Amino acid sequence: MSRWKDMNKDELERQFSPSQWSHRMSADDVIKSHVTALKEGTERARGLAQTLLNVPYGEGEGEKLDVYVPTTTSLDVPLVIYLHGGYWQFLSKEESGFMAVPLVHKGVVVVAVGYDIAPKGNMDLMVSQVRRSVVSVIQQYSHISGLYLCGHSAGAHLAAMILSTDWSQYSVTPQIKGAFLVSGIYDLLPILSTYVNEPLKMTEEVALRNSPSQLVPQLKLSSSNCDIVVAVAQKDSPEFRKQSEDYYKTLESTEGLKVTLEDVPNTDHFNIIEQLVDGDYHLTQLLLKMMGKS
Ligand SMILES: N[C@@H](CC(=O)c1ccccc1NC=O)C(=O)O
């Protein structure tokens, strides 16, 4: 029996307000500091790496991505696609290149994908956009040695939706070697009646068809060779932690999937991802190891 169904609206909204659970700062300050950290990290990456900014992956104004390119003579060049968080209604690719410095330094291409956040975009559109961005990336970068995904929060949800795609409707079938799902939401039903859904305006039907927890059979068909890391912050709220634990358990009990749960000590919902600017951070090391670049 899920706990969220027994909660009143206030408690549910508290559980799904990550900023209220930080052990480091007040709610307002942790969000301000998060945006600043991501912006500064992205500016630094744009200064240090070669970049291709605003590359279109579709016809829409918001269907653009940024590429951070390593200078390397190696033939073994993995590529990681980063999907930003922000509850499908905040942030953009403009502050999503922050993780590129340590990765590009090790010879990894980093792609930060933009998508139309709410209220401009809705859930179906965002999922369709990020799926098309993956197709576009593999068409443009056919020489890479491996394709990886990393997503934070709402971006981890979108990454899990990519892993759960029936690619028969697309021109190519991406082979995703690994996925890093950081502090994600995998069951959208609990947020339907909260403030998070106000700009999204999801119905129950929309929430169900866009919940990775409902799509595990498709994930098994499409992504059976993918290494999946489900990472969660020690200081994430109990309901956020439950989302990761439940999704991990469902994947883990599905035969043929390689999945690990990383409970990252001393982190909250925000610095669990911010620290990817640091090459020595546990998750950076794990990501590099997954790509054979540590
Ligand atoms: N109301 C949410 C806001 C939030 O999640 C957020 C806000 C701005 C930028 C990013 C956010 N979340 C995750 O990246 C919270 O309580 O944290």
The ligand as an SDF file (V2000), in Angstrom:
LIG
                    3D

 17 17  0  0  0  0  0  0  0  0999 V2000
    9.0610   23.8260   -5.4010 N   0  0  0  0  0  0  0  0  0  0  0  0
   10.2450   23.0890   -5.6980 C   0  0  0  0  0  0  0  0  0  0  0  0
   11.0600   23.8710   -6.6730 C   0  0  0  0  0  0  0  0  0  0  0  0
   12.0310   23.0430   -7.4230 C   0  0  0  0  0  0  0  0  0  0  0  0
   12.0030   21.8420   -7.3390 O   0  0  0  0  0  0  0  0  0  0  0  0
   13.0120   23.7460   -8.2860 C   0  0  0  0  0  0  0  0  0  0  0  0
   12.9300   25.1300   -8.4400 C   0  0  0  0  0  0  0  0  0  0  0  0
   13.8570   25.8010   -9.2140 C   0  0  0  0  0  0  0  0  0  0  0  0
   14.8350   25.1060   -9.8780 C   0  0  0  0  0  0  0  0  0  0  0  0
   14.9100   23.7180   -9.7380 C   0  0  0  0  0  0  0  0  0  0  0  0
   13.9930   23.0430   -8.9340 C   0  0  0  0  0  0  0  0  0  0  0  0
   14.0260   21.6790   -8.7460 N   0  0  0  0  0  0  0  0  0  0  0  0
   14.9100   20.7930   -9.1640 C   0  0  0  0  0  0  0  0  0  0  0  0
   15.7930   20.9830   -9.9360 O   0  0  0  0  0  0  0  0  0  0  0  0
   11.0070   22.8280   -4.4170 C   0  0  0  0  0  0  0  0  0  0  0  0
   10.4430   22.9100   -3.3480 O   0  0  0  0  0  0  0  0  0  0  0  0
   12.1910   22.5380   -4.4570 O   0  0  0  0  0  0  0  0  0  0  0  0
  1  2  1  0
  2  3  1  0
  2 15  1  0
  3  4  1  0
  4  5  2  0
  4  6  1  0
  6  7  1  0
  6 11  2  0
  7  8  2  0
  8  9  1  0
  9 10  2  0
 10 11  1  0
 11 12  1  0
 12 13  1  0
 13 14  2  0
 15 16  2  0
 15 17  1  0
M  END
$$$$
